[in-house]
Amino acid sequence: MKKIPPSEKIRKRIWEIKERAKGRREIEWEERKKVLDELIKEGARLIMQEMLEEEVEEFLERGYYERKGNGKGYRNGYESLKIKTPLGKIEVATPQVRDTEEKFESKVRKFLKENSDVLEGLAVEMYARGMSTRDIEEALEEITEDRVLSRSTVSRISERLWEEFKEFQEEDLSKYEIVYLFLDAVYESLRKRFRIKEGVLVAWGIDIEGRKILLGIWLGNKESYQDWLEALRDLIKRGMNVPVAVTSDGAPGLIKAIEAVFPKSLRIRCWRHKLENLSHKVPEEVWPQIREEIKSIRDAVFYEEGERRLKEIAEKYKDIYPSLVKSLLEDHVALLNV
């Protein structure tokens, strides 16, 4: 039975993360963020592992499954290496070699310890922007300054990574029947090399069977109408159906994009964002009681009942907390659409 290189095991984990995201569980914000963090973390791990494995292939002058024939030595298992990153520790397997004329010293190992956050940023870019092979190659060359890996090795890594991320970016969405679409921006900016203020735009769906599905991620300004418009058009281009409802926060650019691309879908104002905004409009000590009153609007069984509760609460607090009432009534039809 052939031994499987660590990079292939990581690819399998990435596939499992994407499949697990389709489980029948409520699409809570914390879980959505956890899945995306896992995906990016494993993407960074894959880049690191590819670099380590290619370095040894370059040293031994043969691929993983090729037999020894040049007297360069043997692979001798792996040593665990834990690297600190902004998303936590990432563990990779450092290849070991034996029976070599010259001692093998990994330059990549030292490089990874000093540049883990940059590689994490590269993983975000590849998942979110759909970089070309040449984009990836140029990014790796810039990061390593052509000292750690040869140009041909960087090229081989880029080819494999490009296929991996292209598959994610171009998934056919026509196989899903999306009922509810959720849109939000997750990251505020990228780090070091990238030096740009861009969020990561994310689309999740719940299909007719109740499964939640990560539909797409894109780099872009979370307030930008044009960036969201391009993201939503990408969903349509990949075959996604028109959903029954689309949930978002109150960003004007995002709302405008939703209304342009999905005019027949109900637009729902995200209650999580709304409650967070409302909590800043009243004293901290009274908020728990008022929050429960406001949640009764969301939890009403019928539209008319929710509308009645909204009017009652607005009337009750209009003179005491006018800014609360103003915020509550803002875009209230989209709030009631829930």
C-alpha positions in Angstrom: 0.0 0.0 0.0 1.5 3.3 -1.1 2.2 5.9 1.6 0.3 9.2 1.1 2.2 12.4 1.2 1.1 14.9 3.9 0.0 17.4 1.3 -2.6 14.9 0.0 -3.9 14.4 3.5 -4.4 18.1 3.8 -6.3 18.3 0.5 -8.6 15.6 1.9 -9.2 17.7 5.0 -10.0 20.7 2.9 -12.6 18.7 1.0 -14.0 17.4 4.3 -14.3 20.9 5.7 -16.3 22.0 2.6 -18.5 18.9 2.9 -19.1 19.3 6.6 -20.3 22.9 6.0 -23.3 21.2 4.2 -24.5 19.6 7.5 -28.0 20.0 8.7 -27.4 22.6 11.4 -28.5 26.1 12.0 -26.3 28.6 10.1 -25.1 30.6 13.1 -22.5 33.4 12.6 -19.9 31.8 14.9 -20.1 28.5 13.0 -19.9 30.2 9.6 -16.7 32.1 10.7 -15.3 28.9 12.2 -15.7 27.0 8.9 -14.1 29.9 6.9 -11.2 30.1 9.4 -10.6 26.4 9.1 -10.6 26.6 5.3 -8.1 29.4 5.3 -5.9 27.7 7.9 -5.8 24.5 6.0 -5.1 26.4 2.8 -2.1 28.0 4.5 -1.1 24.6 5.8 -1.3 23.2 2.2 1.0 26.0 0.9 3.5 25.3 3.7 3.5 21.6 3.2 3.9 21.9 -0.6 6.9 24.0 -0.1 8.5 21.5 2.4 7.8 18.6 0.1 9.1 20.3 -3.0 12.3 21.3 -1.3 13.1 17.7 -0.6 12.2 16.6 -4.1 14.5 19.3 -5.4 17.3 18.1 -3.1 16.9 14.4 -3.9 16.2 15.1 -7.6 13.2 12.8 -7.7 9.5 12.8 -6.9 7.7 11.2 -4.0 6.9 7.9 -5.7 10.1 7.7 -7.7 12.7 5.0 -6.8 16.2 5.9 -5.8 18.6 5.9 -8.8 20.9 8.8 -8.4 22.7 8.0 -5.1 21.2 11.1 -3.5 19.8 9.4 -0.4 16.5 8.4 1.0 13.4 9.9 2.5 13.3 9.1 6.2 9.8 9.9 7.5 8.7 13.3 8.9 9.2 15.5 11.9 6.3 17.6 13.3 6.8 21.3 13.1 4.3 23.7 14.8 4.1 27.3 13.5 2.4 30.2 15.2 0.0 32.1 13.0 -2.7 34.7 13.6 -5.3 31.9 13.3 -3.5 29.7 15.9 -0.8 27.0 15.6 -0.4 25.2 12.3 1.3 21.8 12.4 3.1 20.6 9.3 5.3 17.5 8.6 8.9 18.3 7.8 10.4 15.6 5.5 13.6 14.0 6.8 16.4 12.4 4.6 19.2 10.0 5.3 22.3 8.5 3.6 23.2 11.7 1.7 26.7 12.9 0.9 25.9 16.4 2.0 23.7 17.2 5.0 20.2 18.3 4.2 19.2 21.5 6.0 15.8 22.9 5.3 15.7 26.6 4.3 11.9 26.4 4.0 11.5 25.4 7.7 13.2 28.6 8.9 11.3 30.6 6.3 7.9 29.3 7.4 8.5 30.3 11.0 9.2 33.9 10.0 6.5 34.3 7.3 3.5 32.3 8.4 1.1 35.3 8.4 2.1 36.2 4.8 1.4 32.7 3.6 -2.0 32.8 5.4 -2.7 36.0 3.5 -1.8 34.3 0.2 -4.3 31.5 1.1 -7.0 34.1 1.6 -6.2 35.7 -1.8 -6.2 32.4 -3.6 -9.6 31.3 -2.2 -11.2 34.7 -2.5 -9.8 36.2 -5.7 -9.2 33.1 -7.9 -5.6 34.0 -8.7 -4.1 32.6 -11.9 -1.1 30.3 -12.0 1.2 33.2 -12.8 -0.3 35.3 -10.0 0.5 32.5 -7.5 3.9 32.0 -8.9 4.7 35.7 -8.7 3.4 35.9 -5.1 5.5 32.9 -4.0 8.6 34.4 -5.8 8.0 37.7 -4.1 7.5 36.1 -0.7 10.6 33.8 -0.9 12.7 36.4 -2.8 13.8 33.5 -5.0 16.2 32.3 -2.2 14.3 29.5 -0.6 13.0 27.6 -3.6 14.1 27.6 -7.2 11.9 29.1 -10.0 11.0 25.7 -11.4 10.0 24.4 -7.9 7.8 27.5 -7.3 6.2 26.9 -10.7 5.3 23.3 -9.9 3.7 24.3 -6.6 1.8 27.1 -8.3 0.3 24.7 -10.9 -1.0 22.4 -8.1 -2.4 25.1 -5.9 -4.0 26.8 -8.9 -6.0 23.6 -9.7 -7.0 23.3 -6.1 -8.4 26.8 -5.7 -9.8 27.0 -9.2 -12.0 24.0 -8.4 -13.3 25.9 -5.3 -13.9 29.2 -7.2 -15.7 27.6 -10.1 -18.0 25.0 -8.4 -21.2 24.5 -10.3 -24.0 25.8 -8.1 -26.9 24.6 -10.2 -26.8 21.3 -8.3 -28.2 23.1 -5.3 -31.7 24.5 -4.8 -30.9 27.5 -2.6 -33.9 28.8 -0.5 -32.1 31.3 1.8 -29.0 33.3 0.9 -26.9 34.9 3.6 -24.4 37.7 2.7 -21.7 39.3 4.9 -18.2 40.6 5.0 -15.8 38.7 7.4 -12.3 40.2 7.4 -11.4 43.8 7.6 -8.0 43.7 5.8 -5.0 41.5 4.9 -1.6 41.7 6.4 2.0 42.7 5.6 2.7 42.1 1.9 -0.8 43.0 0.8 -1.1 46.3 2.6 -4.7 46.8 1.3 -7.9 47.6 3.0 -10.2 44.9 1.7 -12.8 42.8 3.4 -13.6 39.2 2.4 -17.2 39.0 1.1 -18.9 35.7 1.9 -22.1 34.0 0.6 -23.8 31.1 2.4 -26.9 29.3 1.4 -29.5 27.0 2.9 -30.9 24.6 0.4 -34.3 22.9 0.2 -33.1 20.0 2.3 -31.9 22.4 5.1 -28.2 22.0 4.4 -26.0 25.0 4.7 -23.5 25.5 1.9 -20.5 27.8 1.5 -21.2 29.2 -2.0 -18.4 31.7 -2.5 -15.9 34.1 -1.1 -14.4 37.2 -2.8 -12.0 40.0 -1.9 -13.7 43.4 -1.9 -14.8 46.5 0.0 -17.7 45.4 2.2 -19.4 48.8 1.6 -19.0 48.7 -2.2 -22.0 48.3 -4.4 -19.8 47.3 -7.4 -17.9 44.6 -5.4 -21.1 43.0 -4.1 -22.7 43.3 -7.5 -19.8 41.4 -9.1 -20.0 38.7 -6.3 -23.7 38.1 -6.8 -23.3 38.0 -10.5 -20.7 35.4 -10.1 -23.2 33.2 -8.1 -25.7 33.5 -11.0 -23.0 32.8 -13.6 -22.1 29.6 -11.7 -25.8 28.5 -11.9 -27.3 29.5 -8.6 -31.1 29.8 -8.6 -33.1 32.8 -7.4 -33.5 32.3 -3.6 -36.7 32.9 -1.7 -35.0 35.3 0.7 -31.6 37.1 1.0 -30.4 38.2 4.4 -27.8 40.9 5.0 -26.9 43.8 7.3 -27.8 47.4 6.4 -24.9 48.4 4.2 -26.4 50.5 1.4 -24.1 49.1 -1.3 -25.0 45.5 -0.4 -28.7 46.3 -0.2 -28.6 48.0 -3.7 -26.7 45.0 -5.1 -29.3 42.5 -3.7 -32.2 44.5 -5.2 -30.4 44.7 -8.6 -29.6 41.0 -8.9 -32.5 39.4 -6.9 -35.5 41.8 -7.3 -38.0 39.0 -6.8 -36.4 37.7 -3.6 -37.6 38.8 -0.1 -34.8 40.9 1.4 -34.4 40.3 5.2 -32.5 42.6 7.5 -30.2 40.6 9.7 -31.6 40.5 13.2 -28.2 39.8 14.8 -26.7 43.0 13.3 -29.8 45.0 14.1 -29.9 43.9 17.8 -26.3 44.7 18.1 -26.9 48.2 16.7 -29.9 48.8 19.0 -28.0 47.8 22.1 -26.0 51.0 21.8 -29.0 53.2 21.8 -30.1 52.6 25.4 -28.4 52.4 28.8 -26.7 49.0 29.4 -28.9 48.2 32.5 -32.2 48.5 30.6 -31.1 46.8 27.4 -31.8 43.1 28.5 -35.5 43.9 29.1 -35.9 46.0 25.9 -34.1 43.3 23.9 -36.6 40.7 24.9 -39.5 43.0 23.8 -37.8 43.7 20.5 -37.1 40.0 19.9 -40.9 39.4 20.3 -41.2 41.2 16.9 -38.9 38.7 15.3 -40.5 35.7 16.9 -44.1 36.6 16.1 -45.8 33.7 14.3 -47.6 36.0 11.7 -46.5 39.1 9.9 -49.4 41.1 11.2 -48.6 40.2 14.8 -45.0 41.3 14.3 -46.1 44.5 12.7 -48.4 45.2 15.7 -45.6 44.5 18.2 -43.3 46.9 16.3 -45.8 49.7 16.4 -46.5 49.1 20.2 -42.8 49.2 21.1 -42.1 52.2 18.9 -45.0 54.1 20.6 -43.8 53.0 24.1 -40.2 54.3 23.7 -40.5 57.1 21.2 -40.1 59.8 23.8 -37.8 58.0 26.2 -35.3 56.5 23.7 -35.9 58.3 20.3 -32.7 57.1 18.7 -33.7 53.5 19.6 -37.0 53.9 17.9 -35.5 55.7 14.8 -33.1 52.8 14.3 -35.8 50.2 14.9 -38.1 51.7 12.3 -35.3 52.1 9.8 -35.8 49.5 7.0 -38.5 47.9 9.2 -40.2 46.1 6.3 -37.0 44.0 5.7 -36.9 43.3 9.4 -40.5 42.0 9.3 -39.8 39.9 6.3 -38.2 37.3 8.5 
